[in-house]
Amino acid sequence: MNVETHEFSLPLTSPLDTAHGAIEHRKGILVRIEDGDEVGIGEATPLPGWTESLPACRAAIAHVDDPETELSSLEATPAARHGLSLALADLRSKRAEEPLYRYLGGTERVEAVPTNATVGDAPLDETVAAVNEAVDAGFECVKVKIGARSVTDDVARLRAVRDSVGSEVELRADANGGWSRTQAREAFHKLDTLGVAYVEQPLSLTDIEGLAELRGRSVGVAVDESLVDSSVDAILEADAADVLVCKPMVLGGPDRAVKVAERARDAGVTPVVTTTIDGVVARTAAVHAAAAIPDRPACGLATGTLLVRDLGPDRTRLVDGAVGVPQEPGNGVADTWGAP
């Protein structure tokens, strides 16, 4: 079994603001595993604050001689594990002549996965216009970024959105850990009548007790960034989530994302699969991970438009707010080797 790597840099249409500064390019590593006449392709695209750094990812992959037996050595470098595990899964599902989502445990044919549109922080009128544009494009679920403004202003934005689109559109919000406990309690009380499905990461990633205390209202609590600081088991044992956001790149691979989703379901928590603004190889694998989960809600998979260019053609066409699931054996991504 031979492992090769190729690094790439994909410019973003607009900078991605993170706690570690603005990111203008998504930089990562394509992983190619060859076993006889069979080939599997994976992608490792680290995201500062969520996974290891690119140098650490590069070093971790370089130290692996036999990926079939050494994946367990990559627990501290989830992006590296994602790249290698995806390449293996791509190879193995091709060998089994089944699409990746079936190899990952999916038991039924899935043609498409519903997705949410994401609307960034903007003034009220711009927010309403962006949500209406998404609904007109076929999205039945929209996530609005909040937390950077006052609670009063954000509630007003969400109320205006609800008044504009009516009750049929699922409305989610993402505070990115921007509230204190007092602000979160105030916001949840005010959002109670607006039919907001959940608020993603209302408190800081370390405040697991506070997240647990917020639960029990009509507005659900979704945990995202906390999975960087706490284990899945710790979140579930603390009853800190109604929804668990499963990012395959952060969890260490599409296989890990499916397993985490299964554990969440067993605990009565809803799993939602999202990308970390990855290239088409990892993004398509996230679609397969979502397709492998039964009774999946709308997921955060419509992120390809955030890249100026990609690693190759995207076969997960977005139609009426849902992404198509490739049905050919493997991940279903065209040859991307040598992409920029």
C-alpha positions as CSV (number, residue, x, y, z in Angstrom):
1,M,0.0,0.0,0.0
2,N,1.5,3.3,-1.2
3,V,0.7,6.7,0.2
4,E,1.3,10.0,-1.7
5,T,0.4,13.5,-0.8
6,H,-0.1,16.8,-2.7
7,E,-0.7,20.2,-1.1
8,F,-3.2,22.7,-2.3
9,S,-4.5,26.2,-1.6
10,L,-8.0,27.3,-2.5
11,P,-8.9,31.0,-2.3
12,L,-12.1,32.0,-0.5
13,T,-14.7,34.3,-2.1
14,S,-14.4,36.4,1.1
15,P,-12.2,36.1,4.2
16,L,-13.3,33.7,6.9
17,D,-13.1,35.3,10.3
18,T,-11.9,33.0,13.1
19,A,-10.5,33.4,16.6
20,H,-7.1,33.0,15.1
21,G,-7.6,35.7,12.5
22,A,-9.0,36.0,9.0
23,I,-8.4,33.2,6.6
24,E,-8.3,34.0,2.9
25,H,-7.3,30.5,1.6
26,R,-8.2,27.0,2.6
27,K,-4.9,25.1,2.6
28,G,-4.7,21.4,2.8
29,I,-3.3,18.1,1.6
30,L,-4.7,15.6,-0.8
31,V,-3.9,12.0,0.1
32,R,-3.7,9.3,-2.5
33,I,-3.5,5.6,-1.3
34,E,-2.7,3.0,-4.0
35,D,-3.2,-0.7,-3.3
36,G,-2.4,-2.7,-6.4
37,D,-4.7,-1.4,-9.2
38,E,-7.0,0.4,-6.8
39,V,-6.8,4.0,-5.7
40,G,-8.5,6.0,-3.0
41,I,-8.3,9.8,-2.6
42,G,-8.7,11.7,0.7
43,E,-8.5,15.3,1.8
44,A,-7.0,16.8,5.0
45,T,-7.8,20.5,5.3
46,P,-7.0,21.8,8.8
47,L,-8.9,24.7,10.2
48,P,-7.1,26.8,13.0
49,G,-8.9,26.6,16.3
50,W,-10.8,23.4,15.2
51,T,-8.0,21.0,14.2
52,E,-4.3,20.8,14.2
53,S,-2.2,23.2,12.2
54,L,-1.2,22.5,8.6
55,P,2.5,21.7,9.6
56,A,1.2,19.3,12.3
57,C,-1.1,17.7,9.8
58,R,1.7,17.3,7.3
59,A,4.0,15.8,9.8
60,A,1.4,13.3,11.1
61,I,0.6,12.0,7.6
62,A,4.3,11.7,6.8
63,H,4.8,9.5,9.8
64,V,2.2,6.9,8.7
65,D,3.7,3.9,6.9
66,D,0.6,1.7,7.0
67,P,-2.7,3.6,7.2
68,E,-4.7,0.5,7.7
69,T,-3.1,-0.1,11.1
70,E,-2.0,3.3,12.2
71,L,-5.2,5.5,12.1
72,S,-5.4,5.1,15.9
73,S,-2.1,7.0,16.2
74,L,-3.7,10.2,14.8
75,E,-6.2,11.0,17.6
76,A,-4.4,14.4,18.2
77,T,-4.5,15.3,14.5
78,P,-8.1,14.9,13.3
79,A,-7.5,16.5,9.8
80,A,-4.7,14.1,9.1
81,R,-6.9,11.2,10.2
82,H,-9.7,12.5,8.0
83,G,-7.4,12.5,4.9
84,L,-6.1,9.0,5.4
85,S,-9.4,7.5,6.6
86,L,-11.3,9.0,3.7
87,A,-8.7,7.7,1.2
88,L,-9.0,4.2,2.7
89,A,-12.8,4.4,2.7
90,D,-12.8,5.6,-0.9
91,L,-10.6,2.7,-1.9
92,R,-12.6,0.1,0.0
93,S,-16.0,1.3,-1.1
94,K,-14.8,1.2,-4.7
95,R,-13.5,-2.3,-4.1
96,A,-17.0,-3.3,-2.6
97,E,-18.6,-1.6,-5.6
98,E,-20.9,0.6,-3.5
99,P,-21.2,4.3,-2.9
100,L,-19.4,5.6,0.1
101,Y,-22.5,6.3,2.2
102,R,-23.5,2.6,1.9
103,Y,-20.0,1.6,2.9
104,L,-20.3,3.9,6.0
105,G,-23.4,2.1,7.1
106,G,-26.3,3.6,5.1
107,T,-29.0,1.0,4.7
108,E,-31.2,2.6,2.0
109,R,-30.7,4.4,-1.2
110,V,-30.5,8.2,-0.6
111,E,-30.7,10.4,-3.6
112,A,-30.3,13.8,-1.9
113,V,-29.6,15.4,1.5
114,P,-31.5,18.6,2.6
115,T,-29.2,21.5,3.4
116,N,-29.6,24.8,5.2
117,A,-28.6,28.1,3.7
118,T,-26.4,30.3,5.9
119,V,-26.9,34.0,6.2
120,G,-24.1,36.0,7.8
121,D,-24.3,38.9,10.2
122,A,-25.8,41.9,8.5
123,P,-28.3,44.8,9.2
124,L,-31.9,43.8,9.5
125,D,-33.0,44.7,5.9
126,E,-30.0,42.9,4.4
127,T,-30.6,39.8,6.6
128,V,-34.3,39.6,5.5
129,A,-33.3,40.0,1.8
130,A,-30.7,37.3,2.0
131,V,-33.1,34.9,3.7
132,N,-35.8,35.5,1.1
133,E,-33.2,35.0,-1.6
134,A,-32.3,31.6,-0.1
135,V,-36.0,30.6,0.2
136,D,-36.6,31.6,-3.4
137,A,-33.7,29.3,-4.4
138,G,-35.5,26.4,-2.7
139,F,-34.0,26.2,0.8
140,E,-36.5,25.2,3.4
141,C,-34.1,25.8,6.3
142,V,-32.0,28.9,6.9
143,K,-29.4,29.6,9.6
144,V,-28.7,33.2,10.6
145,K,-25.5,34.3,12.2
146,I,-26.1,36.2,15.5
147,G,-24.1,37.1,18.6
148,A,-22.1,40.0,17.4
149,R,-24.9,42.5,18.0
150,S,-27.0,43.2,21.1
151,V,-29.6,40.6,22.0
152,T,-32.3,43.1,21.2
153,D,-30.9,43.8,17.7
154,D,-30.5,40.1,16.9
155,V,-34.0,39.2,18.1
156,A,-35.3,42.0,15.9
157,R,-33.5,40.6,12.9
158,L,-34.9,37.1,13.5
159,R,-38.4,38.4,14.1
160,A,-38.3,40.3,10.8
161,V,-37.1,37.2,9.1
162,R,-39.9,35.1,10.5
163,D,-42.5,37.7,9.6
164,S,-41.1,37.8,6.1
165,V,-40.9,34.1,5.3
166,G,-43.7,32.7,7.4
167,S,-43.9,29.7,9.6
168,E,-43.0,27.0,7.0
169,V,-39.3,27.8,6.8
170,E,-37.1,26.2,9.5
171,L,-35.2,29.0,11.2
172,R,-31.9,28.4,13.0
173,A,-29.4,30.8,14.6
174,D,-25.7,30.6,15.3
175,A,-24.2,32.7,18.1
176,N,-20.7,31.2,17.7
177,G,-20.2,31.4,21.5
178,G,-20.9,35.1,21.6
179,W,-23.3,35.3,24.6
180,S,-22.9,35.3,28.4
181,R,-25.3,33.1,30.4
182,T,-27.4,36.2,31.1
183,Q,-27.6,37.2,27.5
184,A,-28.4,33.7,26.4
185,R,-31.3,33.4,28.9
186,E,-32.7,36.7,27.7
187,A,-32.4,35.7,24.1
188,F,-34.0,32.3,24.5
189,H,-36.9,33.9,26.4
190,K,-37.4,36.5,23.6
191,L,-37.0,33.9,20.8
192,D,-39.6,31.6,22.4
193,T,-42.4,32.9,20.2
194,L,-40.5,33.0,16.9
195,G,-40.3,29.3,16.2
196,V,-36.4,29.2,16.2
197,A,-35.5,25.5,16.0
198,Y,-32.2,26.0,17.8
199,V,-29.3,28.3,18.6
200,E,-25.9,26.9,17.8
201,Q,-23.2,27.4,20.4
202,P,-25.0,30.2,22.4
203,L,-22.3,30.1,25.1
204,S,-18.5,29.8,25.1
205,L,-17.1,26.4,24.2
206,T,-16.0,25.7,27.7
207,D,-19.3,26.4,29.5
208,I,-20.9,22.9,29.3
209,E,-22.8,23.5,32.5
210,G,-24.3,26.7,31.1
211,L,-25.4,24.9,27.9
212,A,-27.1,22.2,29.9
213,E,-29.0,24.8,32.0
214,L,-30.3,26.5,28.8
215,R,-32.0,23.3,27.7
216,G,-35.7,22.6,28.2
217,R,-37.1,25.5,26.3
218,S,-38.9,25.6,23.0
219,V,-35.6,26.8,21.5
220,G,-33.1,24.0,21.2
221,V,-29.4,24.1,22.2
222,A,-26.9,23.0,19.5
223,V,-23.3,22.2,20.4
224,D,-20.6,22.9,17.9
225,E,-17.3,24.6,19.1
226,S,-17.6,22.8,22.4
227,L,-16.6,19.6,20.6
228,V,-13.1,21.1,20.2
229,D,-12.6,21.4,23.9
230,S,-14.8,18.6,25.2
231,S,-15.4,15.0,24.2
232,V,-18.6,13.8,22.7
233,D,-19.2,11.6,25.7
234,A,-18.7,14.6,28.0
235,I,-21.3,16.6,26.1
236,L,-23.8,13.8,26.1
237,E,-23.3,12.8,29.7
238,A,-23.8,16.5,30.7
239,D,-27.1,16.6,28.8
240,A,-25.8,19.8,27.2
241,A,-27.2,19.5,23.7
242,D,-30.4,19.0,21.8
243,V,-28.4,19.0,18.6
244,L,-24.8,17.9,18.0
245,V,-23.0,19.5,15.0
246,C,-20.9,16.8,13.4
247,K,-18.0,18.1,11.3
248,P,-16.1,15.2,9.8
249,M,-12.8,17.1,9.5
250,V,-13.0,18.0,13.2
251,L,-14.0,14.5,14.3
252,G,-11.4,12.7,12.3
253,G,-13.2,11.4,9.2
254,P,-16.6,10.6,7.7
255,D,-16.5,7.3,9.5
256,R,-16.1,9.0,12.9
257,A,-18.9,11.5,12.0
258,V,-21.3,8.7,11.4
259,K,-20.4,6.9,14.6
260,V,-20.8,10.1,16.6
261,A,-24.2,10.7,14.9
262,E,-25.3,7.2,16.0
263,R,-24.2,7.9,19.6
264,A,-26.1,11.2,19.5
265,R,-29.3,9.5,18.2
266,D,-29.0,6.8,20.9
267,A,-28.9,9.6,23.5
268,G,-31.9,11.4,22.0
269,V,-29.8,14.2,20.5
270,T,-30.2,15.2,16.8
271,P,-27.0,15.1,14.7
272,V,-26.4,17.7,12.0
273,V,-23.5,17.1,9.6
274,T,-21.6,20.2,8.4
275,T,-18.4,21.0,6.5
276,T,-15.5,23.2,7.6
277,I,-15.5,24.9,4.2
278,D,-13.5,22.1,2.6
279,G,-12.5,21.2,-1.0
280,V,-14.8,19.0,-3.0
281,V,-13.2,15.7,-1.9
282,A,-14.0,16.3,1.8
283,R,-17.2,18.1,1.1
284,T,-18.6,15.2,-0.9
285,A,-17.5,12.8,1.8
286,A,-19.5,14.9,4.3
287,V,-22.6,14.5,2.0
288,H,-22.0,10.7,2.1
289,A,-21.7,10.9,5.9
290,A,-25.0,12.7,6.2
291,A,-26.6,10.2,3.7
292,A,-25.5,7.3,5.9
293,I,-27.5,8.7,8.9
294,P,-31.2,7.8,9.0
295,D,-33.8,10.5,9.5
296,R,-31.3,13.2,8.8
297,P,-32.3,16.9,9.2
298,A,-31.1,19.7,7.0
299,C,-27.3,19.7,7.1
300,G,-24.6,22.4,6.5
301,L,-23.3,21.1,3.2
302,A,-23.9,24.0,0.8
303,T,-20.4,25.6,1.1
304,G,-18.8,25.0,-2.3
305,T,-19.8,28.5,-3.4
306,L,-17.5,30.0,-0.7
307,L,-14.5,28.9,-2.8
308,V,-13.2,30.8,-5.8
309,R,-12.0,27.6,-7.3
310,D,-12.1,23.9,-6.2
311,L,-10.1,20.7,-6.4
312,G,-12.3,19.4,-9.2
313,P,-15.9,19.2,-10.5
314,D,-18.6,19.0,-7.8
315,R,-21.0,16.1,-8.6
316,T,-23.2,16.9,-5.6
317,R,-25.5,19.3,-7.4
318,L,-27.5,21.7,-5.3
319,V,-31.2,21.7,-6.4
320,D,-34.1,23.2,-4.4
321,G,-32.1,23.3,-1.2
322,A,-30.8,19.7,-1.3
323,V,-27.5,18.2,-2.5
324,G,-27.4,15.2,-4.6
325,V,-25.6,12.1,-3.4
326,P,-23.2,10.4,-5.9
327,Q,-24.3,6.8,-6.5
328,E,-21.2,5.4,-8.2
329,P,-18.7,3.3,-6.1
330,G,-16.5,5.3,-3.7
331,N,-16.8,9.0,-2.9
332,G,-17.8,9.8,-6.4
333,V,-15.3,12.6,-7.0
334,A,-13.4,13.0,-10.3
335,D,-9.6,12.6,-10.3
336,T,-8.3,15.6,-8.4
337,W,-4.7,14.7,-8.2
338,G,-2.5,17.7,-9.0
339,A,-5.2,20.2,-8.3
340,P,-4.1,23.7,-7.2
